Amino acid sequence: MKSYKDELWFKTSRRREYINITPKVEQAVKKSDVKEGLCLVNAMHITASVFINDDESGLHRDFERWLEKLAPEKPHSQYDHNGFEDNADAHLKRQIMGREVVVAITDGKLDFGPWEQIFYGEFDGKRKKRVLIKIIGD
């Protein structure tokens, strides 16, 4: 069994962003030379997410509105966590959107359903954060 590790680094220009990382994950799968296996992709920071969905800008705006209704950024004083920070909403948004995804690798490629893409979701940006890619298989 083979094992391969890669990392992606992000420093977004805005507090919240959704970035399609599918091409970078596909590159990692190719480098791994794994033909049959699994690919784990996870955010290594508690205010960021990795998730699978459609790459459609209207849907991304819907995510933003929905998440803001569930965990509004302001007023910062509404959260007990915000004593020394102002990112409690980002922790909650990450909890909703998830930490990681696992995608099957079949015949050397990510085995997606129709329209599926992998995204990095940033909820407390403007600083450097890491995504781990771990691939195992034969």
Backbone bond lengths (Angstrom), bond angles and torsions (degrees), N, CA, C in turn:
res aa  C-N    CA-C-N  psi(-1)  N-CA   C-N-CA  omega(-1)  CA-C   N-CA-C  phi
1 M - - - 1.451 - - 1.531 109.05 -
2 K 1.320 114.56 137.57 1.470 121.48 178.13 1.519 109.67 -95.89
3 S 1.321 114.55 154.65 1.463 121.51 174.45 1.521 107.89 -138.09
4 Y 1.319 116.39 137.71 1.462 121.88 -177.80 1.525 108.74 -140.69
5 K 1.323 115.98 138.58 1.464 121.61 178.76 1.523 109.52 -127.18
6 D 1.325 115.09 138.86 1.460 121.60 174.60 1.521 107.27 -142.21
7 E 1.314 116.42 163.74 1.459 121.53 178.16 1.517 109.91 -134.91
8 L 1.314 115.58 144.45 1.460 122.26 171.21 1.524 106.75 -114.41
9 W 1.311 116.50 141.75 1.462 121.39 178.99 1.517 109.31 -120.25
10 F 1.326 115.32 140.43 1.459 121.53 -178.80 1.523 110.14 -133.97
11 K 1.305 115.28 141.88 1.461 122.57 166.76 1.524 105.07 -139.39
12 T 1.310 116.15 95.13 1.458 121.00 -173.78 1.522 111.00 -75.92
13 S 1.306 115.63 156.79 1.470 120.70 179.96 1.528 111.45 -87.17
14 R 1.342 116.81 -15.13 1.469 120.97 179.56 1.528 109.50 -120.57
15 R 1.305 115.85 163.58 1.468 121.44 179.26 1.526 110.99 -63.10
16 R 1.348 117.01 -41.78 1.463 120.45 -178.81 1.528 109.71 -127.00
17 E 1.334 114.98 131.22 1.462 121.19 177.70 1.515 109.45 -150.36
18 Y 1.343 115.29 156.01 1.457 123.17 173.44 1.522 107.23 -122.39
19 I 1.336 115.93 120.95 1.462 121.28 -174.59 1.526 109.23 -121.19
20 N 1.326 116.26 125.61 1.458 121.14 176.64 1.525 108.61 -74.59
21 I 1.326 116.44 113.61 1.466 120.89 -178.10 1.533 111.97 -106.48
22 T 1.321 116.74 8.79 1.467 120.62 -177.91 1.530 112.78 -53.20
23 P 1.347 119.64 -48.39 1.476 118.32 -179.51 1.530 113.25 -59.79
24 K 1.320 117.62 -35.43 1.471 120.29 179.59 1.533 111.15 -71.19
25 V 1.319 116.23 -36.44 1.462 119.48 177.03 1.527 109.45 -69.20
26 E 1.319 117.42 -40.43 1.469 120.72 176.69 1.530 111.19 -60.34
27 Q 1.327 117.57 -38.86 1.471 120.90 176.55 1.525 110.75 -62.00
28 A 1.333 116.13 -41.56 1.466 120.17 179.06 1.530 110.76 -63.68
29 V 1.318 116.96 -41.56 1.473 120.41 177.90 1.527 109.67 -60.59
30 K 1.312 116.60 -43.99 1.468 120.15 179.07 1.536 110.80 -61.58
31 K 1.340 117.18 -45.33 1.475 121.18 179.04 1.521 111.94 -62.51
32 S 1.327 116.49 -32.74 1.468 120.70 -176.53 1.514 112.54 -68.21
33 D 1.311 117.38 -25.70 1.462 124.44 -175.82 1.534 112.39 62.77
34 V 1.337 116.62 20.86 1.463 121.10 175.29 1.531 108.06 -83.47
35 K 1.314 115.73 128.41 1.464 120.91 -179.47 1.534 111.95 -98.34
36 E 1.325 116.76 -33.04 1.467 122.44 179.52 1.521 106.90 -136.78
37 G 1.335 116.55 120.07 1.454 118.47 -179.32 1.514 112.19 173.26
38 L 1.323 114.49 -151.19 1.460 121.87 -177.59 1.520 110.29 -133.42
39 C 1.322 114.56 146.87 1.455 121.93 177.81 1.528 108.45 -123.40
40 L 1.316 116.11 116.34 1.463 123.05 175.40 1.514 108.21 -97.21
41 V 1.329 116.94 132.56 1.464 121.89 176.02 1.520 106.14 -130.06
42 N 1.342 117.40 117.26 1.458 117.79 -179.45 1.516 113.37 -139.70
43 A 1.319 112.81 145.85 1.467 121.72 177.25 1.523 107.90 -73.81
44 M 1.312 115.94 131.90 1.458 121.34 -177.76 1.530 110.75 -102.81
45 H 1.310 115.88 31.71 1.458 121.47 177.92 1.520 107.98 -146.11
46 I 1.314 117.75 142.61 1.464 121.52 -171.11 1.521 114.98 -80.39
47 T 1.319 117.72 3.39 1.467 120.46 174.55 1.533 110.86 -122.40
48 A 1.325 115.81 26.03 1.467 121.93 177.13 1.522 108.20 -137.31
49 S 1.324 116.03 161.90 1.455 121.71 -174.16 1.519 110.50 -139.09
50 V 1.317 115.69 156.14 1.462 122.19 166.69 1.526 105.58 -126.20
51 F 1.329 116.22 131.09 1.458 120.66 -177.51 1.523 109.99 -150.26
52 I 1.318 115.83 165.73 1.462 122.06 178.59 1.524 108.68 -113.85
53 N 1.316 115.27 132.91 1.457 120.80 173.43 1.512 108.93 -167.38
54 D 1.315 116.57 -168.82 1.457 124.49 -178.90 1.530 109.85 -81.26
55 D 1.314 117.66 143.39 1.468 121.98 176.94 1.527 108.69 -91.22
56 E 1.309 115.47 78.55 1.458 121.89 -177.45 1.525 107.70 -134.33
57 S 1.327 116.90 123.32 1.469 121.54 -171.84 1.527 112.82 -61.09
58 G 1.320 118.41 -35.55 1.463 120.14 177.09 1.514 111.61 -62.89
59 L 1.331 116.44 -40.12 1.455 120.86 177.34 1.526 110.45 -63.84
60 H 1.316 117.13 -39.82 1.472 120.30 179.10 1.525 110.72 -63.50
61 R 1.322 117.47 -39.75 1.474 120.30 175.37 1.526 110.33 -65.33
62 D 1.344 116.53 -36.23 1.466 120.19 176.40 1.531 111.05 -63.80
63 F 1.338 116.97 -43.21 1.473 120.21 174.93 1.519 109.73 -53.63
64 E 1.322 115.85 -48.92 1.463 121.14 -175.91 1.532 110.95 -60.07
65 R 1.318 117.54 -47.67 1.473 120.84 179.78 1.531 111.31 -64.43
66 W 1.323 116.53 -44.35 1.457 121.53 -178.66 1.525 111.38 -63.12
67 L 1.337 115.89 -48.22 1.466 119.55 179.74 1.527 111.75 -63.96
68 E 1.321 116.36 -37.15 1.467 120.00 179.90 1.532 110.63 -67.82
69 K 1.323 117.68 -31.84 1.473 120.28 175.25 1.529 110.62 -69.48
70 L 1.327 116.71 -40.55 1.461 121.09 -178.32 1.524 112.82 -73.52
71 A 1.333 116.70 -38.45 1.470 121.78 -177.18 1.526 108.75 -142.92
72 P 1.335 116.93 77.09 1.466 119.56 -177.40 1.528 112.07 -64.51
73 E 1.323 114.76 141.35 1.472 119.56 179.42 1.532 111.51 -62.74
74 K 1.315 116.27 -44.10 1.463 120.49 -175.03 1.518 110.47 -120.84
75 P 1.316 118.40 152.45 1.464 126.88 2.12 1.531 111.29 -75.32
76 H 1.311 116.01 140.84 1.463 121.13 -179.43 1.532 111.55 -59.73
77 S 1.314 116.05 -28.59 1.469 120.74 -176.43 1.527 113.49 -68.95
78 Q 1.327 118.84 -10.29 1.470 120.89 -179.21 1.527 112.79 -73.91
79 Y 1.339 117.13 -10.51 1.463 121.12 -175.59 1.523 111.21 -113.97
80 D 1.328 116.11 133.34 1.467 120.87 175.82 1.530 111.39 -63.67
81 H 1.312 117.46 -33.38 1.474 122.21 -178.64 1.530 112.20 -61.96
82 N 1.308 117.14 -27.46 1.466 120.93 -171.93 1.527 113.77 -82.11
83 G 1.305 117.59 43.17 1.457 120.37 174.02 1.514 111.77 -75.13
84 F 1.339 116.14 -45.39 1.461 121.50 -179.28 1.521 112.19 -117.00
85 E 1.315 116.44 -9.12 1.460 121.41 -179.81 1.527 108.48 -128.26
86 D 1.331 115.43 173.99 1.464 120.18 177.74 1.526 110.84 -127.90
87 N 1.344 116.78 32.69 1.467 118.75 -172.00 1.526 114.68 -122.21
88 A 1.316 118.21 22.84 1.471 119.55 178.69 1.524 111.01 -56.65
89 D 1.332 116.64 -39.67 1.465 119.53 179.51 1.524 111.35 -59.98
90 A 1.324 117.78 -35.94 1.464 121.80 -179.58 1.530 111.19 -65.95
91 H 1.325 117.12 -37.91 1.464 120.80 176.22 1.527 110.60 -63.01
92 L 1.329 116.56 -42.17 1.461 120.85 -179.49 1.528 111.49 -68.97
93 K 1.328 116.89 -40.55 1.467 120.72 178.67 1.521 110.82 -62.55
94 R 1.321 116.13 -41.20 1.469 120.37 177.62 1.529 110.31 -62.38
95 Q 1.321 116.76 -40.49 1.454 120.13 -179.54 1.526 110.91 -60.90
96 I 1.308 116.10 -37.98 1.466 121.50 -179.65 1.532 110.98 -71.58
97 M 1.329 117.44 -44.31 1.472 121.69 -174.22 1.526 113.05 -83.06
98 G 1.322 117.88 -18.70 1.456 120.69 174.08 1.518 114.50 98.80
99 R 1.307 113.96 161.39 1.461 122.67 -175.62 1.522 112.97 -92.78
100 E 1.348 117.07 -38.94 1.454 119.52 -171.00 1.511 112.31 -151.15
101 V 1.339 113.56 169.27 1.454 121.82 171.19 1.523 108.24 -133.63
102 V 1.313 115.04 152.92 1.460 122.33 172.14 1.524 106.35 -124.50
103 V 1.324 115.29 127.99 1.461 120.78 -179.13 1.530 108.16 -123.82
104 A 1.314 116.01 134.68 1.460 120.90 176.30 1.529 109.84 -67.54
105 I 1.313 114.99 145.58 1.462 121.78 171.83 1.524 106.63 -109.14
106 T 1.312 116.31 122.33 1.460 122.82 179.80 1.522 108.52 -128.22
107 D 1.311 115.32 124.64 1.466 121.01 -179.79 1.536 111.21 55.41
108 G 1.327 116.61 37.71 1.461 121.81 174.79 1.519 115.69 80.40
109 K 1.354 116.88 9.50 1.467 119.51 -178.12 1.520 110.69 -133.71
110 L 1.338 115.76 153.07 1.456 120.33 174.01 1.522 108.77 -61.40
111 D 1.312 116.38 132.00 1.459 122.24 -174.54 1.525 109.12 -100.18
112 F 1.335 115.62 85.94 1.461 123.19 -176.53 1.517 112.12 -94.38
113 G 1.343 115.05 157.99 1.447 121.94 164.98 1.522 108.46 -83.06
114 P 1.331 116.54 174.18 1.468 119.63 179.94 1.532 111.45 -56.03
115 W 1.303 116.29 133.55 1.474 125.78 174.12 1.519 114.49 72.35
116 E 1.318 119.33 -3.81 1.465 119.80 -177.19 1.527 112.03 -69.96
117 Q 1.318 114.60 135.94 1.462 123.90 176.39 1.530 107.59 -141.49
118 I 1.327 117.12 156.94 1.463 122.16 179.54 1.530 108.65 -100.76
119 F 1.329 114.69 133.54 1.463 120.60 -178.55 1.513 112.08 -124.34
120 Y 1.323 114.51 146.28 1.456 123.10 166.14 1.519 106.52 -97.62
121 G 1.324 117.06 122.98 1.452 121.80 177.11 1.509 109.64 -107.18
122 E 1.301 116.09 120.72 1.469 121.86 179.62 1.523 108.68 -104.85
123 F 1.323 116.77 129.04 1.458 121.07 -177.95 1.522 113.27 -120.24
124 D 1.325 117.85 -5.26 1.470 122.45 177.57 1.525 107.63 -150.92
125 G 1.331 115.69 66.08 1.453 121.79 -168.84 1.513 115.91 -80.11
126 K 1.315 112.19 -160.68 1.460 124.16 -179.44 1.527 112.56 74.32
127 R 1.327 116.59 20.16 1.462 120.89 171.91 1.516 108.86 -148.14
128 K 1.308 115.50 159.55 1.456 121.70 -172.27 1.532 111.60 -71.47
129 K 1.348 114.93 129.85 1.464 121.37 178.47 1.525 109.90 -139.41
130 R 1.340 114.73 158.27 1.457 121.33 -171.60 1.523 111.59 -120.33
131 V 1.339 114.82 146.13 1.463 123.48 170.79 1.522 107.25 -120.12
132 L 1.316 116.63 131.91 1.460 123.18 178.40 1.516 109.79 -95.77
133 I 1.324 116.12 135.39 1.468 122.83 170.28 1.518 106.68 -117.37
134 K 1.325 116.19 121.84 1.459 121.60 178.61 1.511 108.32 -126.13
135 I 1.324 116.34 122.98 1.460 122.56 -175.66 1.527 108.37 -120.26
136 I 1.333 115.69 130.74 1.460 120.02 175.64 1.525 108.74 -133.64
137 G 1.314 114.76 148.33 1.463 119.92 177.57 1.515 111.36 152.80
138 D 1.316 114.16 -164.41 1.470 120.69 -178.82 1.519 110.89 -114.22
